[in-house]
Amino acid sequence: MACGPSTAAEAERRGNVDWLERSGTPEAVMALGRLADTNKAAGAVLERRSVYDSTAFMAAWEAHGRGAAWGTSLLRGGLVDPARAELAVQGIPRKEPKGAVFIPDIEQGVSRLAAGSRASALTPVLASMGRPAHQAVERRLLDPKTRGAMCDGIGGADASADAKTTLLAVPVDGRDHASCVQVVLRMAAEDDAVLGWLGVTGEPGLLSQVGKGTMPCARVVTVWKRALTERGSDAFAALTVPLASSVRRCAPELDALLAEILKTAPLARASVVNAVDPYGAETVALKQTCKVLGQIAQSTREPHAIVERADNAVHASCKHAKP
């Protein structure tokens, strides 16, 4: 009586689909994938395994690379199937140009899983595909049902430069999600270009989070230098609350900048004065700013409300701001 195979390699050589199915090891499943190019029984085994085993999709990816139609078909079907999409996407390497053909399927999978948190399993692959995925990434950001998941993907280590740029380029509503805010802040903490964008262009909601987050205060100063010197005058009123948030956390570092803005940027002056809490403990650290506030408190040219607020600061917390 002939002995059965003892290894997956041997079973593959013999075309023993039953042995490979019973074995079920990753090596055996990959062997089934190679057999499936010409053996329908092997393909049927992989179809059955695809409901619970991501290795079936890894075998399908290799088949896709060989030009075997069954592999492409299994991946497409899995990606758009809510029951299998999270497994199917594990078969597609990130940043892989050959994966671009699956972008419509991945996007469809993201949309179908949008009701829960599972869509975030697919978006890192979409975000990694660069320019070919640009429109898909943009659509998922503009859709409030998939926005958070798409930002989760853009926040991943493999996200492309194009995906990150798209996040900054979409209308404000396209970033209106906690995940998107955190991604932008992490980008700004590491990338000077994004930091500049945040100061000059970022919406007030993002700027408010600058003060509440963990961005180093030296970079917070850069954000506000750009915001208070490069934005149009019509933007300053909306900056008061976000600036106040940053002052509470980074007062010593912001002191010199705020004093300079008060002296040299009259259009931004009201926003700075209103951002300084006359009774805040952090105001004690604003030594240079308090000195200029003393001058504003005696001004006859500034609006009464600004003079009054400056005077309140001078007679409250600024009294303890020793040079």
C-alpha positions as CSV (number, residue, x, y, z in Angstrom):
1,M,0.0,0.0,0.0
2,A,1.4,3.4,-1.0
3,C,2.1,5.8,1.9
4,G,0.4,9.2,1.9
5,P,2.3,12.5,1.8
6,S,4.2,13.5,4.9
7,T,4.8,17.2,3.9
8,A,2.8,19.9,2.2
9,A,5.5,20.0,-0.5
10,E,5.0,16.3,-1.2
11,A,1.3,16.6,-1.2
12,E,1.5,19.4,-3.7
13,R,3.7,17.4,-6.0
14,R,1.2,14.6,-5.9
15,G,-1.8,16.9,-6.3
16,N,-3.3,15.6,-3.0
17,V,-5.9,18.2,-2.3
18,D,-7.5,16.2,0.5
19,W,-4.3,15.9,2.5
20,L,-3.6,19.6,2.1
21,E,-7.1,20.5,3.2
22,R,-6.8,18.4,6.3
23,S,-3.4,19.8,7.1
24,G,-4.6,23.4,6.9
25,T,-1.2,24.9,7.7
26,P,-0.2,28.1,6.0
27,E,2.2,26.2,3.9
28,A,-0.5,23.7,2.9
29,V,-3.0,26.6,2.0
30,M,-0.4,28.3,-0.2
31,A,0.2,24.9,-1.9
32,L,-3.5,24.7,-2.5
33,G,-3.3,28.1,-4.2
34,R,-0.7,26.9,-6.6
35,L,-2.7,23.8,-7.4
36,A,-5.9,25.9,-7.9
37,D,-4.4,27.3,-11.1
38,T,-5.4,24.0,-12.8
39,N,-7.3,22.1,-10.1
40,K,-10.9,23.2,-9.5
41,A,-11.1,21.1,-6.3
42,A,-8.2,23.1,-4.8
43,G,-10.0,26.3,-5.7
44,A,-13.1,25.1,-4.0
45,V,-11.2,24.4,-0.8
46,L,-9.8,27.9,-0.8
47,E,-13.3,29.4,-1.4
48,R,-14.5,27.5,1.7
49,R,-11.6,28.6,3.8
50,S,-12.0,32.2,2.7
51,V,-14.7,32.7,5.3
52,Y,-12.3,32.2,8.2
53,D,-8.7,32.0,7.0
54,S,-6.8,35.0,5.6
55,T,-4.1,32.7,4.2
56,A,-6.6,31.8,1.4
57,F,-6.5,35.4,0.3
58,M,-2.7,35.4,0.5
59,A,-2.7,32.5,-1.8
60,A,-5.1,34.4,-4.0
61,W,-2.8,37.4,-4.1
62,E,0.1,35.2,-5.3
63,A,-2.2,33.7,-8.0
64,H,-3.2,37.2,-9.1
65,G,0.5,38.0,-9.5
66,R,0.8,34.9,-11.7
67,G,-2.1,36.0,-13.8
68,A,-4.4,33.2,-12.5
69,A,-8.0,34.5,-12.8
70,W,-9.3,32.6,-9.8
71,G,-7.0,34.6,-7.5
72,T,-8.3,37.9,-8.7
73,S,-11.8,36.7,-8.5
74,L,-11.5,35.5,-4.9
75,L,-9.9,38.7,-3.8
76,R,-12.6,40.9,-5.4
77,G,-15.4,38.8,-4.0
78,G,-13.9,38.9,-0.5
79,L,-13.2,42.6,-0.4
80,V,-16.8,43.5,-1.2
81,D,-18.3,40.9,1.2
82,P,-18.8,42.3,4.7
83,A,-18.3,38.9,6.2
84,R,-14.9,38.4,4.5
85,A,-13.5,41.9,3.8
86,E,-11.3,42.1,6.8
87,L,-9.7,38.8,5.9
88,A,-9.5,39.6,2.2
89,V,-7.6,42.8,2.7
90,Q,-4.9,41.0,4.6
91,G,-4.0,39.3,1.3
92,I,-3.0,42.6,-0.4
93,P,0.4,44.0,0.5
94,R,0.4,47.7,1.4
95,K,2.1,50.1,-1.0
96,E,1.9,47.5,-3.7
97,P,1.4,48.9,-7.2
98,K,-0.2,45.7,-8.4
99,G,-2.9,46.2,-5.8
100,A,-4.3,49.3,-7.6
101,V,-6.6,47.1,-9.6
102,F,-8.5,46.4,-6.3
103,I,-9.0,50.0,-5.2
104,P,-12.7,50.0,-6.3
105,D,-13.3,46.8,-4.4
106,I,-11.5,48.0,-1.2
107,E,-13.5,51.3,-1.4
108,Q,-16.7,49.4,-1.8
109,G,-15.8,47.2,1.2
110,V,-15.1,50.3,3.3
111,S,-18.5,51.7,2.4
112,R,-20.3,48.4,3.3
113,L,-18.5,48.2,6.7
114,A,-19.1,51.9,7.5
115,A,-21.8,51.2,10.1
116,G,-19.2,49.9,12.6
117,S,-15.5,50.2,13.3
118,R,-14.5,47.3,11.0
119,A,-13.9,49.6,8.0
120,S,-10.7,50.7,9.6
121,A,-9.2,47.3,8.8
122,L,-9.4,48.2,5.1
123,T,-8.5,51.9,5.0
124,P,-4.7,51.5,5.7
125,V,-4.3,49.6,2.5
126,L,-6.3,52.2,0.6
127,A,-4.3,55.0,2.1
128,S,-1.0,53.3,1.2
129,M,-1.7,53.1,-2.6
130,G,-0.7,56.7,-3.4
131,R,-2.0,58.7,-6.4
132,P,-4.1,55.8,-7.9
133,A,-6.3,55.9,-4.8
134,H,-6.6,59.7,-4.6
135,Q,-10.2,59.9,-5.7
136,A,-11.3,57.0,-3.5
137,V,-9.6,58.5,-0.4
138,E,-11.2,61.8,-1.1
139,R,-14.7,60.3,-1.5
140,R,-14.3,58.4,1.8
141,L,-13.2,61.6,3.6
142,L,-16.2,63.5,2.2
143,D,-18.6,60.8,3.3
144,P,-19.3,61.3,7.0
145,K,-20.1,57.6,7.4
146,T,-16.5,56.6,6.4
147,R,-14.6,59.7,7.3
148,G,-13.3,58.4,10.7
149,A,-12.2,55.1,9.2
150,M,-10.4,56.8,6.3
151,C,-8.5,59.0,8.7
152,D,-7.6,55.9,10.7
153,G,-6.0,54.6,7.6
154,I,-4.2,57.9,6.8
155,G,-2.8,57.9,10.3
156,G,-1.2,54.5,9.7
157,A,2.5,54.1,9.2
158,D,2.2,53.1,5.5
159,A,0.0,56.0,4.4
160,S,1.2,57.7,1.2
161,A,2.1,61.3,0.9
162,D,-0.8,61.7,-1.5
163,A,-3.3,60.5,1.1
164,K,-2.0,62.9,3.7
165,T,-2.1,65.8,1.2
166,T,-5.7,64.9,0.3
167,L,-6.7,65.1,4.0
168,L,-5.4,68.7,4.1
169,A,-6.9,69.6,0.8
170,V,-10.5,68.5,1.3
171,P,-13.1,71.1,2.5
172,V,-13.3,71.6,6.3
173,D,-16.1,69.1,6.6
174,G,-13.9,66.4,5.2
175,R,-11.8,66.6,8.4
176,D,-14.7,66.9,10.8
177,H,-13.9,63.8,12.9
178,A,-11.9,63.2,16.0
179,S,-9.7,60.7,14.2
180,C,-8.9,63.3,11.4
181,V,-8.0,66.0,14.0
182,Q,-5.6,63.7,15.7
183,V,-4.0,62.7,12.4
184,V,-3.5,66.3,11.4
185,L,-1.9,67.2,14.7
186,R,0.5,64.2,14.6
187,M,1.5,65.3,11.1
188,A,2.0,68.8,12.2
189,A,4.2,67.7,15.1
190,E,6.5,65.9,12.7
191,D,6.3,67.9,9.4
192,D,7.2,71.6,9.1
193,A,5.1,72.0,5.9
194,V,2.0,70.7,7.7
195,L,2.8,72.9,10.7
196,G,2.9,75.9,8.4
197,W,-0.4,74.8,6.8
198,L,-2.0,74.5,10.2
199,G,-1.0,78.1,11.1
200,V,-2.0,79.7,7.9
201,T,-4.9,77.6,6.7
202,G,-6.1,75.2,9.4
203,E,-9.6,75.8,10.7
204,P,-10.2,77.2,14.2
205,G,-11.3,73.8,15.5
206,L,-7.9,72.3,14.7
207,L,-6.1,75.2,16.2
208,S,-8.2,74.7,19.4
209,Q,-6.8,71.2,19.7
210,V,-3.2,72.5,19.4
211,G,-3.5,73.9,22.9
212,K,-5.2,70.8,24.3
213,G,-2.9,68.3,22.8
214,T,0.7,67.3,23.3
215,M,2.4,69.2,20.5
216,P,5.7,70.6,21.8
217,C,5.3,74.3,22.8
218,A,8.1,75.4,20.5
219,R,6.0,74.2,17.6
220,V,2.9,75.7,19.1
221,V,4.7,79.1,18.9
222,T,5.5,78.5,15.2
223,V,1.8,77.8,14.5
224,W,0.7,81.0,16.2
225,K,3.4,83.1,14.6
226,R,2.1,82.0,11.2
227,A,-1.5,82.4,12.2
228,L,-1.2,85.9,13.6
229,T,1.0,87.3,10.9
230,E,-0.2,85.6,7.7
231,R,-3.9,85.2,8.0
232,G,-6.4,87.9,6.7
233,S,-7.8,90.3,9.2
234,D,-11.3,88.7,8.9
235,A,-9.9,85.5,10.4
236,F,-8.6,87.0,13.7
237,A,-11.9,87.0,15.6
238,A,-12.2,83.3,15.3
239,L,-8.7,82.8,16.7
240,T,-9.3,84.1,20.2
241,V,-10.6,81.0,21.8
242,P,-8.0,78.6,20.1
243,L,-5.2,81.0,21.1
244,A,-6.4,81.1,24.7
245,S,-6.2,77.4,24.8
246,S,-2.6,77.4,23.7
247,V,-1.7,80.2,26.1
248,R,-3.0,78.1,29.0
249,R,-0.5,75.4,28.1
250,C,2.4,77.2,26.6
251,A,2.4,80.7,28.2
252,P,6.2,81.1,28.8
253,E,7.0,80.0,25.3
254,L,4.4,82.2,23.7
255,D,5.2,85.3,25.8
256,A,7.7,87.0,23.4
257,L,5.5,86.3,20.4
258,L,2.4,87.7,22.0
259,A,4.2,90.9,23.1
260,E,5.6,91.4,19.6
261,I,2.1,90.9,18.0
262,L,0.6,93.4,20.4
263,K,3.2,96.0,19.5
264,T,3.4,95.5,15.7
265,A,0.2,93.8,14.5
266,P,-2.8,96.1,15.3
267,L,-5.3,94.0,13.3
268,A,-4.5,91.0,15.5
269,R,-4.2,93.0,18.8
270,A,-7.8,92.4,19.9
271,S,-7.6,88.7,19.5
272,V,-4.4,88.5,21.6
273,V,-5.8,90.8,24.3
274,N,-9.0,88.7,24.5
275,A,-7.0,85.4,24.6
276,V,-5.1,86.5,27.7
277,D,-7.1,85.6,30.8
278,P,-6.8,88.6,33.2
279,Y,-7.2,86.2,36.2
280,G,-5.5,83.1,34.8
281,A,-2.6,81.6,36.7
282,E,-0.8,81.1,33.4
283,T,-0.8,84.9,32.8
284,V,1.8,85.3,35.5
285,A,4.3,83.7,33.0
286,L,3.5,86.4,30.3
287,K,6.0,88.9,31.6
288,Q,6.7,90.7,28.3
289,T,3.0,90.5,27.2
290,C,1.9,92.1,30.5
291,K,4.3,95.0,30.0
292,V,2.7,95.8,26.6
293,L,-0.8,95.2,28.1
294,G,0.0,98.0,30.6
295,Q,0.6,100.3,27.7
296,I,-2.6,99.3,26.0
297,A,-4.5,99.9,29.3
298,Q,-3.5,103.5,29.1
299,S,-4.3,104.0,25.4
300,T,-6.8,106.5,24.2
301,R,-6.9,105.0,20.7
302,E,-7.9,101.4,21.3
303,P,-11.6,100.3,21.6
304,H,-12.9,100.7,25.1
305,A,-13.5,96.9,25.5
306,I,-9.8,96.2,24.7
307,V,-8.5,98.8,27.0
308,E,-10.8,97.6,29.8
309,R,-9.7,93.9,29.4
310,A,-6.0,94.9,29.3
311,D,-6.5,97.0,32.4
312,N,-8.2,94.0,34.2
313,A,-5.1,91.9,33.4
314,V,-2.7,94.6,34.6
315,H,-4.5,94.8,37.9
316,A,-4.9,91.1,38.4
317,S,-2.6,88.4,37.2
318,C,-0.1,90.7,35.6
319,K,0.7,92.2,39.0
320,H,2.6,89.0,39.7
321,A,4.4,88.8,36.4
322,K,7.8,90.1,37.6
323,P,10.4,90.8,34.9
